[in-house]
Amino acid sequence: MSLTSAYQHKLAEKLTILNDRGQGVLIRMYNIKKTCSDPKSKPPFLLEKSMESSLKYINKKFPNIDVRNSTQHLGPVHREKSEIIRFLTNYYQSFVDVMEFRDHVYELLNTIDACQCHFDINLNFDFTRSYLDLIVTYTSVILLLSRIEDRRVLIGVYNCAHEMLHGHRNQGAEQWRSAQLLSLISTPAAMINPANSDTMACEYLSVEVMERWIVIGFLLCHGCLNSNSQCQKLWKLCLQGSLYITLIREDVLQVHKVTEDLFSGLKG
């Protein structure tokens, strides 16, 4: 990659901005997950008996919910539409931010790929670290989103209430479907062995940070493990380390369980 290309596309600046933004999105996903998992803080209409049939219908039909022809199923939502909008606006905007964050991450990764960037932590430390941090941050956001059990209901109820109040859907079904919020990216990354690096002082990075890079990176591009002995060596060393990788606060990734579940579902 030429310096002109790097400066022209402002890749380092974009990586910094997206990493900062990603941390904000991650915290909001954590807060929504925490709120919705506790009956005391859960949105009240999710616990109302009168809303139960409507919520089941929305969850079943999501994202193809025909509001105009489903009045018998969505009556309770219609009665509380203003309160639902007031209560769920912040939730909904947080989910929209995940979509926008995802789009910007994909756009940047495609630009980096087109520019044929070469990452070497010994040569361009900050650039490489920012790239690997973004992969981990994005994956953490998607994993945390997948753990919000009520996400379909929250989005669906908000959209129904919005259409009832304003006469049109806030986000079309095709837009949510095409967003593929739960798909993971597969981007190769250059890694180093955290315990046996002879080329840099390891105090610059914690072992925990490098373990996250290696474990999450190779879960996303596991094909490298069969084709590169050095990658396989790094992978084995990380599996001998921590049992858990921290996503945010007490939310973790169970390394061995996730690895076993992923690999057991692959052929060959």
C-alpha positions in Angstrom: 0.0 0.0 0.0 1.4 3.4 -0.9 1.5 6.3 1.6 -0.5 8.4 -0.9 -3.3 5.8 -0.9 -3.3 5.6 3.0 -3.5 9.4 3.3 -6.0 9.8 0.5 -8.5 7.5 2.1 -7.7 8.6 5.7 -7.7 4.9 6.8 -6.0 5.5 10.2 -8.4 8.3 11.0 -11.4 6.2 10.1 -10.2 3.3 12.1 -9.8 5.5 15.2 -13.3 7.0 14.7 -15.0 3.7 14.2 -13.3 2.1 17.2 -14.5 4.9 19.4 -18.0 4.7 17.9 -18.0 1.0 18.2 -17.3 1.2 22.0 -20.3 3.4 22.4 -22.6 1.1 20.4 -21.2 -1.9 22.4 -22.1 -0.2 25.7 -25.6 0.6 24.5 -26.1 -3.1 23.4 -24.8 -4.1 26.9 -27.3 -1.7 28.6 -30.2 -3.0 26.5 -29.3 -6.6 27.2 -29.0 -5.8 30.9 -32.3 -3.9 31.1 -34.2 -6.6 29.2 -32.9 -9.5 31.2 -34.2 -8.0 34.5 -38.0 -8.1 35.0 -37.7 -5.0 37.3 -36.2 -2.8 34.5 -37.7 -4.5 31.4 -40.0 -2.4 29.3 -43.4 -2.8 31.1 -45.5 -3.7 28.1 -43.3 -6.8 27.5 -44.7 -8.1 30.8 -48.4 -7.1 30.4 -50.7 -10.1 30.0 -52.9 -8.1 27.6 -49.9 -7.7 25.2 -48.9 -11.3 25.3 -50.7 -12.5 22.1 -49.6 -9.4 20.2 -45.9 -9.9 21.1 -46.1 -13.6 20.1 -47.6 -12.6 16.8 -45.0 -9.9 16.1 -42.1 -12.2 17.0 -43.5 -14.9 14.7 -44.1 -12.6 11.7 -41.1 -10.4 12.1 -40.0 -8.7 9.9 -43.0 -9.1 7.6 -45.7 -7.6 9.9 -48.8 -6.4 8.0 -50.1 -3.8 10.4 -53.1 -2.8 8.4 -54.5 -6.3 8.1 -53.6 -7.5 11.5 -55.8 -5.4 13.7 -57.2 -8.4 15.6 -53.7 -9.4 16.7 -52.3 -5.8 17.3 -55.2 -4.2 19.2 -53.3 -3.8 22.4 -50.3 -2.3 20.5 -52.7 0.3 18.9 -54.1 1.3 22.3 -50.6 1.9 23.7 -48.8 3.1 20.6 -47.9 6.5 21.9 -46.5 5.1 25.1 -44.6 2.4 23.2 -43.0 5.1 20.9 -42.0 7.2 23.9 -40.5 4.2 25.7 -38.7 2.5 22.8 -37.3 5.3 20.8 -33.9 5.1 22.4 -33.8 1.3 22.0 -34.8 1.5 18.4 -32.2 4.2 17.6 -29.5 2.1 19.2 -30.4 -0.8 16.9 -30.3 1.5 13.9 -26.9 2.7 15.1 -25.7 -1.0 15.0 -26.8 -1.1 11.3 -25.0 2.1 10.5 -21.9 1.0 12.4 -22.0 -2.3 10.5 -22.3 -0.5 7.1 -19.3 1.8 7.9 -17.2 -1.1 9.1 -17.9 -3.0 5.9 -17.2 0.0 3.8 -13.8 0.6 5.5 -12.8 -3.1 5.4 -13.6 -3.1 1.6 -11.5 0.0 1.1 -8.6 -1.5 3.1 -8.8 -4.6 1.0 -8.9 -2.6 -2.2 -5.8 -0.6 -1.1 -4.0 -3.9 -0.4 -2.9 -2.8 3.0 -0.2 -4.9 4.6 -0.5 -5.1 8.4 2.6 -5.8 10.4 2.6 -4.9 14.1 6.4 -4.5 14.1 6.3 -1.9 11.3 3.0 0.0 11.7 2.0 -0.7 15.3 -0.9 1.8 15.7 -2.4 1.1 12.3 -2.4 -2.7 12.9 -3.6 -2.4 16.4 -6.5 -0.2 15.4 -7.5 -2.7 12.6 -7.5 -5.7 14.9 -9.3 -3.7 17.6 -12.0 -2.8 15.1 -12.5 -6.5 14.2 -12.8 -7.4 17.8 -15.1 -4.5 18.6 -17.4 -5.2 15.7 -17.6 -8.9 16.5 -18.4 -8.1 20.2 -21.2 -5.8 19.1 -22.8 -8.5 16.9 -22.4 -11.2 19.6 -23.9 -9.0 22.3 -26.8 -8.1 19.9 -27.5 -11.8 19.4 -27.8 -12.2 23.1 -30.6 -9.7 23.4 -33.5 -12.2 23.3 -36.2 -9.5 22.9 -34.5 -7.7 20.0 -37.1 -8.9 17.4 -40.0 -7.9 19.6 -38.6 -4.5 20.5 -37.9 -3.6 16.8 -41.2 -5.1 15.6 -43.4 -3.4 18.3 -41.8 -0.1 17.7 -42.3 -0.4 13.9 -46.0 -1.3 14.4 -46.6 1.5 16.8 -44.8 4.0 14.5 -46.8 2.9 11.5 -50.1 3.2 13.5 -49.1 6.7 14.6 -47.7 8.0 11.4 -49.2 5.9 8.7 -46.0 4.3 7.4 -43.3 1.8 8.5 -40.1 3.4 10.0 -37.8 0.7 8.6 -38.9 -1.5 5.8 -38.8 -5.3 6.2 -36.3 -5.6 3.3 -33.9 -3.1 4.9 -33.8 -5.1 8.2 -33.5 -8.4 6.3 -30.8 -7.2 3.9 -28.8 -5.8 6.9 -28.0 -9.3 8.1 -27.4 -8.1 11.6 -26.2 -11.5 12.9 -23.8 -12.3 10.1 -20.1 -12.3 11.0 -17.3 -11.0 8.7 -14.4 -13.1 7.6 -11.3 -10.9 7.3 -7.8 -12.4 7.6 -5.4 -10.6 10.0 -1.7 -10.7 10.8 -1.1 -11.8 14.4 1.9 -12.2 16.6 2.5 -14.7 19.5 1.9 -12.7 22.7 4.2 -14.9 24.8 7.2 -15.3 22.4 7.7 -12.1 20.5 11.4 -11.3 19.9 10.7 -8.2 17.8 8.8 -5.9 20.2 8.4 -5.2 23.9 5.3 -7.0 25.0 4.5 -4.4 27.7 3.0 -2.3 24.9 0.1 -4.7 24.8 -1.6 -6.9 27.4 -1.8 -10.6 26.7 -5.6 -10.3 27.1 -5.8 -7.9 24.2 -3.7 -10.1 21.9 -5.7 -13.2 22.9 -8.9 -11.4 21.9 -7.3 -10.6 18.5 -6.2 -14.2 17.9 -9.2 -16.1 19.2 -11.9 -13.9 17.6 -9.8 -13.4 14.4 -9.3 -17.1 13.8 -12.9 -17.9 14.7 -13.9 -15.5 11.8 -11.3 -16.8 9.3 -10.8 -20.4 10.6 -9.6 -21.5 7.1 -6.2 -20.1 8.0 -5.7 -22.8 10.7 -5.5 -25.6 8.1 -3.3 -23.7 5.6 -0.8 -22.0 7.9 1.2 -23.8 10.6 2.1 -20.5 12.3 -1.5 -19.6 12.6 -2.3 -23.0 14.1 0.6 -22.6 16.6 -0.8 -19.2 17.7 -4.3 -20.7 18.0 -3.1 -23.6 20.1 -1.2 -21.3 22.5 -4.3 -19.1 23.0 -6.5 -22.2 23.7 -4.0 -23.0 26.5 -4.6 -19.6 28.0 -7.9 -18.1 29.2 -11.2 -20.0 29.2 -13.1 -16.8 28.6 -12.6 -13.7 26.4 -14.1 -10.5 27.7 -16.5 -8.8 25.3 -17.6 -6.0 27.8 -17.8 -6.0 31.5 -19.2 -9.4 32.7 -20.3 -10.4 29.2 -17.8 -13.0 27.9 -17.1 -15.4 25.1 -16.6 -19.0 26.2 -13.7 -19.8 24.0 -13.7 -23.6 24.1 -17.4 -24.0 23.9 -17.9 -21.6 21.0 -14.9 -23.2 19.2 -16.3 -26.7 19.7 -19.8 -25.6 18.5 -18.4 -23.8 15.5 -16.0 -26.5 14.3 -18.4 -29.4 15.0 -20.8 -27.9 12.5 -18.2 -27.7 9.7 -17.6 -30.4 7.2 -14.1 -31.7 6.5 
